[in-house]
Amino acid sequence: MFKEKYDIIVVGGGHAGCEAVAAAANLGKKALLITMNMQTIGQMSCNPAMGGIAKGQIIREIDALGGYSGEITDKTMIQFKMLNKSKGPAMWSPRAQSDRMRFAEEWRFRLENTNNVDFWQDMVIDLIIEKGRIKGVVTALGIKINSECVILTNGTFLNGQIHVGQKQFKGGRSGESASYGISASLKKAGFKTGRMKTGTPPRVDGRTINFNLLEEDHGDEQPKTFSFLNNTSVQNQVPCHLCYTNKQVHKILENGFKKSPLFDGSIKGVGPRYCPSIEDKINRFKDKERHQIFVEPEGRRTCEIYINGFSTSLPEEIQKKALQAIPGFENVKLFRPGYAIEYDYFPPIQLNHSLETKIIKNLFFAGQINGTTGYEEAACQGLMAGINASLKIDGKESLILRRNEGYIGVLIDDLVTKGTDEPYRMFTSRAEYRILLRQDNADIRLTPIGEKIGLIKNNRINRMRFKNEYIDKLTKLIHTKNISPKEINTKLNKLGESTININTRLSKILSRPNISFNDIMQAESLQPFFSKNPKDEESIEQVEIALKYAGYIEKEKESAEKFNRLENITIPKNFSYSKLKSISSEGREKLQKIKPTTIGQASRISGVSPSDISVLLVHMGR
């Protein structure tokens, strides 16, 4: 049936698969997306939200490189919040509540309107491998489809098993079949595998909740956007709600523990440490009398509600009884129960930084198959896999983002260098250079890279040039122009700041922690600039942050330069560590196992000491 050979086949239509096939197609590659269900392309399997702490930074980085997740989130969001605004800008993290049905719809429409993308609804059950190189896939219908590269983005579907109480059934998502065959094919090829677990809470009928007894949780008064291209923020935001569990809820849940697959040994996979089930929270934190619940609408027009913070695999009747013990939920009806799901993953130390596997050439992994959890983590891996598969076909060097270049670089380096034995989630604390890797400057950092590889279009390039020119002009202006006491002292008094007696540089005033750009906008010296240039909030914010945090930014830049010196020292591909007798046995074992490509990567491997690195440097003549 498929007589033509594709450049790239992407297996799986989730967040990783969507970004992968879009990137490949936009780089001119003939790409095929194979998914078991065309109706669930871009599906939000769990919570109806994008972004959050560190995750919001990832979405902005995806957008800056030319991916679609930011644009689609903007088009379908029903609420926007900038988290951590009380902290420094390195911690600010955008988050959006999305319309779940609209989100998937937009992803499908976007892909259908992307040149070079074909679709096929089927299950991939085997891989065609010849002489250590991927050649294509075999589907459940017995169809062989050939390609130069294959990207696997199977999510939770790989041998997925769903648990609701003591009931178990095969599935990749509630109501959908698991995927079989690929795991066996990969094991046969020599890959090591493991099992992980994740879970989801019940969805309930919002018509049966008394929202008057819940606390309203509104979005920002001045919502922003994820995409650097989009200037239109969400209108008529939909509120979420907050409530709490109580002692009665905990007692009901505890009485059901004997029927929990989490405690009876049914579940063998390791679950996410940072997103535990409600029964796990109650068991681990016995001193806590209550746990917060976020009541999130699934969309603007549906009455379906997502009970965030109540992930569970207990029997459905216990789930309902426990929920009904929360004030406001006395009459609640379930649409579908929460459940746990176990699935296969492949430890990511079996990958190169390009996300190409070390064992099979031209085969790439992206998303939960690598042991990550979260839409954002999956999407950025899909984007990078799509880019690097395309570059591989063109005979070009892979795009490898360093840890000081993006959260995406941190995530991939963590996976490839350290591996993971529990679902990996991104946090700001994982990034050593988070002052440099802010959400507000993702375009400045990464759009030039996207332009270089050919993923960025003219409108985005023009926006980037405008922004850089605007920042340069305004920065120069505030460092050369003054403001008079008459213009600013009233504002300084009002803010409890010390006043000035003589004309003072705008930059000196703006560097005060409590002074924002809006406080100096009336300065006469600024008026000629703003009369010629429209007020651009993003650019102004960049100027202000750069000024206020100049010392911290410079310090991190110096640290990053030192880091890059080690990153620039490459290790020969077939380097033999066995001859390095001065290296510790653990260090030698780890180095041989992971085969780092640079000294920098070697230094981050657990079990490799600084003295081991010194020996390695001496041996390499450094």
Buried (B, 14 or more C-beta within 10 A) or exposed (E): EBEEEBBBBBBBBBBBBBBBBBBBBBBBBBBBBBBBBEEBBBBBBBBBBBBBBBBBBBBBBBBBBBBBBBBBBBBBBBBBBBBBEEEBBBBBBBBBBBBBBBBBBBBBBBBEEBEBBBBBBBBBBBBBBEEEEBBBBBBBEEBEBBBBBBBBBBBBBBBBBBBBBBBBEEBBBBEBBBBBBBBBBBEEBEBEBBBBBBBBBBBBBBEBBEBEEBEEBEBBEEBBBBBBBBEEBBEEBBBBBBBBBBEEBBEBBBEBBEBBBBBEEBBEBBBBEEBBBBBBBBBEEEEEEEBEBBBBBBBBEBBBBBBBBBBBBBBBEBBBBBBBBBEBBEEBBBBBBBBBBBBBBBBBBBBBBBBBBBBBBBBBBBBBBBBBBBBBBBBBBBBBBBBBBBBBBBEEEBBBBBBBBBBBBBBBBBBBBBBBEBBBBBEBEBBBBBBBBBBBBBBBBBBBBBBEBBBBEEEBBEBBEEBBEBBEBBBEBBEEBBBBBEBBBEBBEEEEBEEBEEBBBBBBBBBBEEBBBEBBEEBEBBEEBBEEBEEBEBBBBBBBBEBBBEEEBEEBEEBBEEBBEBBEBBBEEEBEBEEBEEBBEEBBBBBEEBBBBBBBBBBBBEBBBEEBBEBBBEBEEE
